[in-house]
Amino acid sequence: RSLKITDFKDHTKAFVKIQDGCSGACSYCKVPYVRGASMSRPLHDIVEEVRTLVSKGFEEIVLTGICLGAWGSDAVEKKNVVDVLKAIDGISGVFRIRLSSIEPKYVTDELIDYIFQNRKICRHLHIPIQSGDDEVLNRMNRPYTADGMRDIISKVKKKIDGVGITTDVLIGFPGETDKNFRNTVNLIKDILPVKAHIFPFSKRDGTAASVMTGAVPEDEIKKRCQSMKIAAITVSYLYREAFLKQTMDVLVESKKERYSGWLTGYSDNYIRVIFDGPDSLMKRIVPVRIEELNLSYTMGSYVELGQVSHKKLDPST
C-alpha cells in the first residue's frame, strides 16, 4: 500500500495520507477486509512531504487516513497523531494544518490541549457519530454511547474557543426505529455541527450488518434523510451565527462560487465563506469579516479592501 502523495496541482490545499487500513470492526464497513489492519506511514516521510508541499506554496496541509487517529499504534515505539502535529509544526513557512477525520476514542486530552495551544492547527475536528442512539450504536459495533459523544464534544468546545465540529451520520441502519432516529436528531441539535454529512444505509456484502434483520424501507430512509438535512442546516446556522461581525482567516479556493461569482473559501473552523474580492487572493489565507448569513450561505468582506458588499443572495439557490 503506497502512502506517498507528491503534489496537488491546481488545488488550494494539499492532502497528505499518513495512515491506511483500519483495525476496527464496525458492522456496516468493509474497510478492514479490503484495506487490512491499520498501517502508519513513517514520521520522517510525512515531514519530508509536508516540507516539500509548503515550499510549493500550499497554505493548508490536510492530514488524511482511513483511521487517522490510529497513526502510530502499530509502531514498536508507540506514538500518536499529536507526535505528527508536533513534527510538522517545526517546519518553517506560512501554512496551517487540518485533521481530515478522527474517531471519538482518539479525541484525547493531549490532542485537545495541543490544538488549543497551537494556532497553526485548525480549530476543526471531524468526528463521525453515525448515530445518536445507544441501541443502534451497539448494533453498529461503535465503541461509545450518545452521552459519551456529548461529553467528548463538550470537552472540545470548552477548551477550544470557536471550534468547528463536522460529522457523519448513517441513516436507516437495520432495526432503526423512529425513536432511534429522533435520538440522533437530538444529538445533532446538542452538538451543533457546522456541517453534517448524511448517508443512507447501504448494505455491503460480507459485513455483519448485511445479514441483520429489520431493514428500513427505502422511502422511510429518504424521509429520515430529508428530516436530518433540515436539522443539520438549522444547527449549522445557529453555530455560524456566533461569528457575525468577527474577522476570520479564510483559505480562498482556486475557483469562484458557482452561483454568485464571488470568491469562496473556508475558515480554520470550517465555515464556508463567500465574499467579493480580486482573483489574486485565490490560494491564499486572507482576513475576512463575517457580515451576514442565511441558511445556505455565510457572506463576508475582505478586510483590507475596507468595504462591505451588500449584495444579497437568494437562499434557495
Beta strands, then each sheet from edge to edge (+ up, - down):
strand 1: 14-20
strand 2: 39-40
strand 3: 60-65
strand 4: 96-99
strand 5: 124-126
strand 6: 164-171
strand 7: 195-200
strand 8: 247-252
strand 9: 263-267
strand 10: 272-276
strand 11: 285-293
strand 12: 298-302
sheet 1: 2+ 1- 3- 4-
sheet 2: 5+ 6+ 7+
sheet 3: 8+ 9- 10+ 12+ 11- 8+
end
